[in-house]
Amino acid sequence: MLDLVGLGILAGVVPVYLGITAALVLRRALPRTWEAGLIGLSTGVLIYLFFDLMHEAVELMGVRDPFSWLLFLGSLFLSFVGLVHLEKHQFLKGRHADQALTLPFVIAAGMGLHNLGEGLAIGTSYAGGEWALSGLLVAGFALHNGTEGFGIVGAAGQSPIPPRTVVLLGLTGGAPTCIGTVLSGLIVSPYLSLVWYALAAGSLLYVVFALVAMTYTSSRKVHMAYGVWTGIALMALTAMFLTLVGGHRS
């Protein structure tokens, strides 16, 4: 049990915190004009993760299983349209400082659901005695998850992020990897996996719309376009590295 938790910490918690720290340092070092670029990078990371999650969810849907269709569509509706309704009715709004940190937490939660699936892959290979593969998966997912820290921080723009909030964001995004490694020893229903993939995809789609609406203006669109491309490129390259070394697509 402790071995599995340790693998989850190495693959999920530590890299997310390192990514958040690097993003915070970079945000302070860059001029204010590059704020749109950092938000664009965040958006690119989220776009990549959205399609990754959608692929995982569709893989779990049965062509002759209408119940899986309902689960997928219902979960996606709940997380995407549901968040829009919460925003409309002011539940996601408050003081400006709190509102600026709402998106990072929604992002971290969506990434956490995504990372839970990665933890399942690590735990399954470890339980099967494939320790070399487990090590490669940990290294690959760690590299992949490190880029997710930029997605979390970028959504906050130039709003200050208190240390306590940094701790909570890291746990929200990284700790589910540990949960996944532990759950790997149990029989996890494909329906449950389908639900959390769809919930994560919907929440990330909501954030993508919010970030684009907030940032894609005439004076900032070029910086944001470069950032989006960079975010997608980082995620794609780390995914290809993971595939090369471990034969496992994230």
Phi, psi and chi 1 to 4 in degrees:
 res  aa     phi    psi   chi1   chi2   chi3   chi4
   1 MET       -  -48.7  177.9   72.9   75.0      -
   2 LEU   -65.1  -34.4  -70.6  178.4      -      -
   3 ASP   -61.2  -43.2  -68.6  -15.5      -      -
   4 LEU   -65.5  -42.3  -69.0  172.4      -      -
   5 VAL   -62.9  -40.9  172.9      -      -      -
   6 GLY   -61.6  -41.1      -      -      -      -
   7 LEU   -62.6  -40.4  -70.3  172.9      -      -
   8 GLY   -64.0  -38.5      -      -      -      -
   9 ILE   -65.1  -43.9  -69.4  173.7      -      -
  10 LEU   -66.5  -36.8  -70.6  175.1      -      -
  11 ALA   -84.9  -30.0      -      -      -      -
  12 GLY  -117.5  -55.9      -      -      -      -
  13 VAL   -67.6  -54.1  179.1      -      -      -
  14 VAL   -59.9  -48.2  172.4      -      -      -
  15 PRO   -62.3  -38.3  -22.6   33.9      -      -
  16 VAL   -63.7  -42.4  169.8      -      -      -
  17 TYR   -65.1  -40.2  -84.6  122.3      -      -
  18 LEU   -63.5  -40.9  -70.9  176.1      -      -
  19 GLY   -65.1  -41.2      -      -      -      -
  20 ILE   -63.2  -43.6  -71.0  174.4      -      -
  21 THR   -62.6  -45.6  -57.7      -      -      -
  22 ALA   -61.9  -40.4      -      -      -      -
  23 ALA   -66.1  -38.5      -      -      -      -
  24 LEU   -64.9  -42.0  -71.4  171.2      -      -
  25 VAL   -64.2  -44.3  171.2      -      -      -
  26 LEU   -64.8  -36.9 -173.6   61.8      -      -
  27 ARG   -64.3  -37.0 -174.2  175.7   70.2  162.0
  28 ARG   -73.2  -33.0  -67.3 -167.8 -175.8   96.4
  29 ALA   -78.1  -31.4      -      -      -      -
  30 LEU   -78.9  149.3  -70.8  174.9      -      -
  31 PRO   -66.2  160.0   21.5  -31.7      -      -
  32 ARG   -58.5  -29.5 -177.0   66.2 -178.4  -93.2
  33 THR   -64.4  -20.2   53.3      -      -      -
  34 TRP   -90.4    5.8  -81.9   91.7      -      -
  35 GLU   -58.8  -41.4  177.4 -172.8  -13.6      -
  36 ALA   -63.3  -34.5      -      -      -      -
  37 GLY   -65.3  -41.2      -      -      -      -
  38 LEU   -67.7  -40.0 -171.4   57.1      -      -
  39 ILE   -65.4  -37.4  -66.0  175.6      -      -
  40 GLY   -63.1  -41.1      -      -      -      -
  41 LEU   -59.4  -43.4 -169.6  150.8      -      -
  42 SER   -58.6  -44.1  170.7      -      -      -
  43 THR   -64.2  -40.7  -53.9      -      -      -
  44 GLY   -61.8  -43.3      -      -      -      -
  45 VAL   -59.0  -43.6  169.3      -      -      -
  46 LEU   -69.1  -38.4  -61.1 -178.8      -      -
  47 ILE   -60.7  -44.9  -69.9  171.6      -      -
  48 TYR   -61.5  -47.0 -178.2   92.3      -      -
  49 LEU   -64.1  -35.2  -72.6  176.9      -      -
  50 PHE   -60.3  -49.1  168.7   74.5      -      -
  51 PHE   -67.6  -33.6  -76.6  107.0      -      -
  52 ASP   -63.1  -45.0 -171.1   32.4      -      -
  53 LEU   -66.8  -39.8  -72.7  162.4      -      -
  54 MET   -62.8  -39.6  -70.8  -68.3  -72.8      -
  55 HIS   -61.7  -45.5  172.0   74.2      -      -
  56 GLU   -62.6  -40.7  -64.8  -72.3   -9.4      -
  57 ALA   -67.1  -45.0      -      -      -      -
  58 VAL   -63.5  -34.6  170.9      -      -      -
  59 GLU   -61.1  -29.2  -71.7  -90.5  -60.0      -
  60 LEU   -89.3   -9.5  -67.8  169.9      -      -
  61 MET   -82.7  134.1  -68.3  170.9   62.1      -
  62 GLY   -91.7  135.1      -      -      -      -
  63 VAL   -59.3  -36.7  176.4      -      -      -
  64 ARG  -105.6   27.4  -58.0 -178.5 -175.0  -83.6
  65 ASP  -126.7   82.6 -176.5    6.7      -      -
  66 PRO   -58.1  -27.6  -22.0   33.0      -      -
  67 PHE   -62.7  -37.8 -178.2   61.2      -      -
  68 SER   -67.2  -32.8   66.9      -      -      -
  69 TRP   -63.8  -44.9  -52.1   -9.3      -      -
  70 LEU   -64.3  -40.5  -68.8  174.5      -      -
  71 LEU   -61.5  -45.8  -83.8 -179.7      -      -
  72 PHE   -62.9  -53.3  169.6   73.0      -      -
  73 LEU   -65.1  -39.5  -66.0  174.5      -      -
  74 GLY   -65.9  -42.6      -      -      -      -
  75 SER   -66.7  -40.8  -59.4      -      -      -
  76 LEU   -64.6  -41.7 -169.9   66.3      -      -
  77 PHE   -62.5  -44.4 -179.5   90.1      -      -
  78 LEU   -61.2  -44.2 -177.7   64.6      -      -
  79 SER   -81.6  -33.3   57.1      -      -      -
  80 PHE   -88.3  -63.7  177.2   50.3      -      -
  81 VAL   -65.5  -35.3 -178.2      -      -      -
  82 GLY   -60.8  -43.1      -      -      -      -
  83 LEU   -66.0  -36.1  -76.9  171.8      -      -
  84 VAL   -62.7  -42.4  173.4      -      -      -
  85 HIS   -66.2  -38.7  -83.3  -70.9      -      -
  86 LEU   -61.8  -41.4  -74.9  176.1      -      -
  87 GLU   -64.5  -43.9  180.0 -176.6   -1.9      -
  88 LYS   -59.7  -37.1  179.8 -178.6  177.4 -178.6
  89 HIS   -94.2   18.5  -68.8   89.6      -      -
  90 GLN    73.5    6.2  -52.8  -62.9  -49.5      -
  91 PHE   -69.5  -24.5  -73.0  107.6      -      -
  92 LEU   -99.7   12.5  -64.2 -177.8      -      -
  93 LYS  -121.9  156.8  -66.2 -175.6  177.8 -179.3
  94 GLY  -174.2 -139.5      -      -      -      -
  95 ARG   -62.9  152.2  -67.1 -176.4  -64.7  111.0
  96 HIS   -56.2  -41.9  176.9   72.3      -      -
  97 ALA   -63.9  -40.3      -      -      -      -
  98 ASP   -69.4  -40.9  -66.2  -26.4      -      -
  99 GLN   -62.0  -37.0 -175.0  179.8  -12.3      -
 100 ALA   -66.7  -23.1      -      -      -      -
 101 LEU   -98.9   -0.5  -65.4  178.2      -      -
 102 THR   -66.8  -47.6  -60.2      -      -      -
 103 LEU   -60.2  -45.3  -73.6 -179.4      -      -
 104 PRO   -56.3  -36.7  -28.8   36.5      -      -
 105 PHE   -72.3  -37.3  -88.8  107.6      -      -
 106 VAL   -63.8  -41.3  174.4      -      -      -
 107 ILE   -61.8  -47.7  -69.2  172.5      -      -
 108 ALA   -60.9  -38.8      -      -      -      -
 109 ALA   -66.0  -43.3      -      -      -      -
 110 GLY   -63.5  -42.2      -      -      -      -
 111 MET   -66.0  -34.4  -70.9  178.8  172.6      -
 112 GLY   -61.9  -41.3      -      -      -      -
 113 LEU   -64.7  -37.9  -71.9  171.1      -      -
 114 HIS   -64.1  -43.3  175.5  -91.3      -      -
 115 ASN   -71.0  -23.5  -67.9  -19.0      -      -
 116 LEU   -61.0  -39.6 -168.8  147.1      -      -
 117 GLY   -64.0  -36.5      -      -      -      -
 118 GLU   -65.5  -38.5  -64.7 -178.0  -10.2      -
 119 GLY   -62.5  -36.6      -      -      -      -
 120 LEU   -61.6  -41.7  -73.4  171.7      -      -
 121 ALA   -64.4  -42.5      -      -      -      -
 122 ILE   -64.3  -48.1  -65.9  169.8      -      -
 123 GLY   -64.2  -37.1      -      -      -      -
 124 THR   -65.3  -43.7  -59.9      -      -      -
 125 SER   -67.2  -37.0   62.7      -      -      -
 126 TYR   -67.5  -43.6 -175.9   81.5      -      -
 127 ALA   -65.8  -27.7      -      -      -      -
 128 GLY   -84.1    5.7      -      -      -      -
 129 GLY    82.3    5.3      -      -      -      -
 130 GLU   -88.4   70.1  -60.0  174.5    5.8      -
 131 TRP   -69.0  -35.5  -62.5  -33.6      -      -
 132 ALA   -62.8  -44.0      -      -      -      -
 133 LEU   -63.9  -38.6  176.1   58.6      -      -
 134 SER   -59.1  -44.3  -61.8      -      -      -
 135 GLY   -62.4  -41.2      -      -      -      -
 136 LEU   -66.0  -40.2  -71.6  172.8      -      -
 137 LEU   -64.3  -41.6  -71.1  176.4      -      -
 138 VAL   -60.1  -46.6  167.9      -      -      -
 139 ALA   -63.8  -44.1      -      -      -      -
 140 GLY   -67.4  -46.1      -      -      -      -
 141 PHE   -66.0  -33.9  -74.5  140.7      -      -
 142 ALA   -61.9  -45.4      -      -      -      -
 143 LEU   -62.7  -41.7 -177.2   61.9      -      -
 144 HIS   -64.2  -45.9 -156.7   60.4      -      -
 145 ASN   -72.3  -24.8  -68.3  -22.6      -      -
 146 GLY   -60.7  -35.2      -      -      -      -
 147 THR   -70.3  -21.7   60.7      -      -      -
 148 GLU   -68.5  -24.1  -65.3  177.9   -1.1      -
 149 GLY   -59.8  -33.6      -      -      -      -
 150 PHE   -66.8  -34.9  -72.7   87.5      -      -
 151 GLY   -65.3  -37.5      -      -      -      -
 152 ILE   -69.9  -48.5  -65.3  171.1      -      -
 153 VAL   -72.5  -38.4  172.5      -      -      -
 154 GLY   -58.1  -33.2      -      -      -      -
 155 ALA   -68.1  -19.8      -      -      -      -
 156 ALA   -81.8   -9.9      -      -      -      -
 157 GLY    62.4 -130.7      -      -      -      -
 158 GLN   -98.7    7.1  -70.1  -64.6  -38.8      -
 159 SER   -67.0  136.1  -60.0      -      -      -
 160 PRO   -65.8  142.1   22.9  -32.0      -      -
 161 ILE  -115.4  108.3  -55.5  179.1      -      -
 162 PRO   -61.3  153.3  -17.8   30.2      -      -
 163 PRO   -54.5  -40.9  -26.5   34.9      -      -
 164 ARG   -61.8  -39.0  178.3  175.0  176.2  -88.3
 165 THR   -67.7  -37.6  -57.6      -      -      -
 166 VAL   -59.6  -43.3  170.1      -      -      -
 167 VAL   -61.5  -45.7  171.7      -      -      -
 168 LEU   -66.4  -39.1  -68.5  175.0      -      -
 169 LEU   -64.1  -42.7  -74.0  169.7      -      -
 170 GLY   -63.6  -41.3      -      -      -      -
 171 LEU   -67.1  -40.5  -75.0  175.9      -      -
 172 THR   -62.7  -40.7  -56.0      -      -      -
 173 GLY   -82.8  -34.1      -      -      -      -
 174 GLY  -100.1  -34.5      -      -      -      -
 175 ALA   -60.7  -33.6      -      -      -      -
 176 PRO   -58.0  -22.1  -29.5   37.7      -      -
 177 THR   -61.1  -41.5  -47.9      -      -      -
 178 CYS   -64.5  -40.9  -59.3      -      -      -
 179 ILE   -61.5  -40.5  -62.0  173.5      -      -
 180 GLY   -64.0  -41.3      -      -      -      -
 181 THR   -64.1  -36.7   57.0      -      -      -
 182 VAL   -71.9  -42.9  173.6      -      -      -
 183 LEU   -65.9  -20.2  -74.1  177.9      -      -
 184 SER   -61.6  -23.5   64.1      -      -      -
 185 GLY   -79.3   -8.1      -      -      -      -
 186 LEU  -104.7  169.6  -52.5  174.1      -      -
 187 ILE   -88.9  109.3  -61.5  176.2      -      -
 188 VAL   -98.0  125.9  179.4      -      -      -
 189 SER   -64.4  135.2  166.8      -      -      -
 190 PRO   -57.7  -31.1  -23.3   33.2      -      -
 191 TYR   -63.7  -40.3  -71.7  137.2      -      -
 192 LEU   -65.3  -42.5 -179.1   59.5      -      -
 193 SER   -61.5  -41.2  -61.0      -      -      -
 194 LEU   -61.4  -41.6  175.0   60.7      -      -
 195 VAL   -64.1  -46.8  166.4      -      -      -
 196 TRP   -72.5  -29.6   73.0   52.5      -      -
 197 TYR   -66.0  -42.6  -77.1  137.3      -      -
 198 ALA   -68.8  -39.6      -      -      -      -
 199 LEU   -61.7  -43.8  -72.6  173.6      -      -
 200 ALA   -64.5  -43.4      -      -      -      -
 201 ALA   -62.1  -43.6      -      -      -      -
 202 GLY   -64.3  -41.6      -      -      -      -
 203 SER   -67.0  -38.4   62.9      -      -      -
 204 LEU   -70.0  -35.7  -64.8 -173.9      -      -
 205 LEU   -63.2  -40.4 -175.9   61.3      -      -
 206 TYR   -58.2  -45.1  163.0   78.6      -      -
 207 VAL   -66.6  -39.6  176.5      -      -      -
 208 VAL   -58.0  -46.7  167.1      -      -      -
 209 PHE   -60.3  -42.9  -88.2   73.5      -      -
 210 ALA   -65.4  -42.2      -      -      -      -
 211 LEU   -67.6  -40.9  -69.2  177.1      -      -
 212 VAL   -65.5  -43.8  170.8      -      -      -
 213 ALA   -62.3  -32.4      -      -      -      -
 214 MET   -80.9  -30.8  175.4  178.5   67.7      -
 215 THR  -115.3  -28.1  -49.1      -      -      -
 216 TYR   -79.6   76.1 -163.3   72.6      -      -
 217 THR  -110.1  170.3   61.5      -      -      -
 218 SER   -60.0  -32.4   58.6      -      -      -
 219 SER   -88.2  -10.8   61.5      -      -      -
 220 ARG  -122.3   -5.5  -50.3  171.6   84.9 -175.5
 221 LYS   -64.8  -32.8   61.1  173.6   59.8  176.8
 222 VAL   -67.6  -47.8  173.5      -      -      -
 223 HIS   -59.5  -40.2  -76.2   94.2      -      -
 224 MET   -67.9  -38.8 -173.5  173.0 -172.5      -
 225 ALA   -61.5  -43.6      -      -      -      -
 226 TYR   -61.7  -41.0  -83.0  113.2      -      -
 227 GLY   -64.9  -43.0      -      -      -      -
 228 VAL   -60.9  -46.1  169.4      -      -      -
 229 TRP   -60.5  -42.8  179.3   86.1      -      -
 230 THR   -63.2  -42.5  -56.8      -      -      -
 231 GLY   -62.6  -44.5      -      -      -      -
 232 ILE   -65.2  -41.2  -66.2  174.1      -      -
 233 ALA   -63.2  -43.3      -      -      -      -
 234 LEU   -60.4  -46.5  -78.3  173.2      -      -
 235 MET   -66.4  -40.6  -64.4  -61.1  -75.2      -
 236 ALA   -66.1  -42.3      -      -      -      -
 237 LEU   -67.1  -41.5  -70.2  173.9      -      -
 238 THR   -67.4  -33.8   55.0      -      -      -
 239 ALA   -65.9  -40.4      -      -      -      -
 240 MET   -66.9  -37.6  -71.0  -57.0   98.7      -
 241 PHE   -61.2  -43.7  171.1   79.2      -      -
 242 LEU   -62.6  -40.2 -178.2   57.5      -      -
 243 THR   -65.3  -41.2  -54.8      -      -      -
 244 LEU   -64.5  -44.9  -74.8  172.0      -      -
 245 VAL   -84.5  -27.6  -59.9      -      -      -
 246 GLY  -123.7   -8.9      -      -      -      -
 247 GLY    69.2   21.5      -      -      -      -
 248 HIS  -127.2  125.4 -173.3  -76.7      -      -
 249 ARG   -85.7  134.6  -73.6 -171.1  178.7  -87.8
 250 SER   -77.3      -   63.3      -      -      -
